[in-house]
Amino acid sequence: MVIITWNGAHLLPDCLDAVLTEGAQVLVVDNDSQDGTKDLLAARYPTVQVVESYRNVGFAGGVALALEHVTTPYTVLLNNDAVVRSGWLPALLGPLEAEPRVGAVCSKLLLPDGRVQSAGGWI
């Protein structure tokens, strides 16, 4: 699982705590944060692999950096402000494992107030 962050120390604990309960291998790309993100990751999340960018390369640039380090059969991209629910990862990967013609999936995305941002889907 790849999470891209920039000055997201205030967001990462909720995101990482939820993701790590799913048993995922997590890689965080830090886009040269100046808010204590590096210290937070080192102190609270020693099992998380961190790739440091020495400038903010944005989300797409962070993904490009991360993909050089991904060794898992699937790559999950997650925003640093996302908080997943229990069982999310197996449900997300289910269509990929069940049908070899499926190449990409997206889960349902809810806004903080509970409104649906995306109903999810697969391609």
C-alpha positions in Angstrom: 0.0 0.0 0.0 1.3 3.4 -1.0 0.4 6.6 0.9 1.7 9.9 -0.3 2.1 12.7 2.2 3.2 16.3 2.4 3.0 18.0 5.8 0.4 15.4 6.8 1.6 14.6 10.4 -1.9 15.6 11.6 -3.6 13.2 9.2 -1.3 10.2 9.2 -2.0 8.6 12.6 -5.7 8.0 11.8 -4.8 6.8 8.3 -1.9 4.5 9.4 -3.6 3.1 12.5 -6.6 2.0 10.4 -4.5 0.6 7.5 -2.0 -1.3 9.7 -4.9 -3.2 11.3 -5.6 -4.6 7.8 -2.2 -6.3 7.8 -1.0 -4.4 4.8 2.6 -3.7 3.9 2.8 0.1 3.9 5.1 2.5 2.1 4.8 6.2 2.8 6.4 8.7 0.4 7.1 11.9 2.3 7.2 14.9 -0.1 9.8 16.9 2.0 7.4 17.6 4.9 8.4 20.3 7.4 5.8 19.5 10.1 7.4 16.6 12.0 6.1 13.9 9.6 9.5 12.2 9.5 9.8 12.1 13.3 6.2 10.8 13.6 6.9 8.0 11.2 10.1 7.0 12.8 8.7 7.1 16.4 5.2 5.6 16.0 5.4 3.5 12.8 8.8 1.7 12.6 7.3 -1.1 10.4 6.3 1.4 7.7 8.7 1.8 4.9 9.5 5.5 4.2 10.7 6.9 0.9 11.8 10.5 1.3 11.6 13.0 -1.6 13.9 16.0 -1.1 11.3 18.2 -2.7 7.5 18.1 -3.1 6.9 16.2 -6.3 3.1 16.0 -5.8 0.9 12.9 -5.7 1.9 11.6 -9.2 5.6 12.1 -8.6 5.3 10.4 -5.2 3.6 7.4 -6.7 6.4 7.2 -9.3 8.9 7.2 -6.5 7.0 4.6 -4.6 6.6 2.2 -7.5 10.4 1.8 -7.7 10.1 0.1 -4.2 6.9 -1.9 -4.5 7.4 -5.7 -4.4 3.8 -6.8 -3.8 1.5 -8.2 -6.6 -0.9 -5.4 -6.1 -0.4 -1.7 -5.5 -3.0 0.2 -3.5 -2.9 4.0 -3.6 -4.3 5.8 -0.6 -4.6 9.5 0.3 -3.1 10.4 3.7 -6.5 11.8 4.9 -8.3 8.5 4.2 -9.4 6.2 7.1 -10.4 2.7 6.1 -12.9 0.5 7.8 -12.2 -3.0 9.0 -12.3 -5.5 6.2 -11.7 -2.9 3.5 -8.5 -4.4 2.1 -9.8 -7.9 1.4 -12.9 -6.5 -0.1 -10.9 -4.2 -2.3 -8.6 -7.0 -3.5 -11.4 -9.5 -4.0 -12.3 -8.6 -7.6 -8.7 -8.6 -8.6 -8.2 -12.1 -7.2 -11.5 -13.5 -8.5 -11.3 -12.3 -12.1 -8.0 -12.0 -13.9 -9.5 -9.6 -16.4 -10.0 -6.9 -13.7 -7.1 -4.5 -13.8 -8.1 -1.8 -11.4 -10.6 -1.3 -8.5 -11.8 1.6 -6.4 -13.6 1.4 -3.1 -16.6 3.4 -2.1 -15.4 6.8 -0.8 -17.3 8.7 1.8 -16.8 12.3 2.8 -16.4 13.1 6.5 -20.0 14.1 6.7 -21.1 10.6 5.4 -22.0 11.7 1.8 -20.9 9.4 -1.0 -18.0 10.9 -3.0 -17.6 7.7 -5.2 -19.6 4.5 -5.3 -16.5 2.5 -6.2 -16.1 0.2 -9.1 -13.7 -2.0 -11.1 -12.3 -2.0 -14.6 
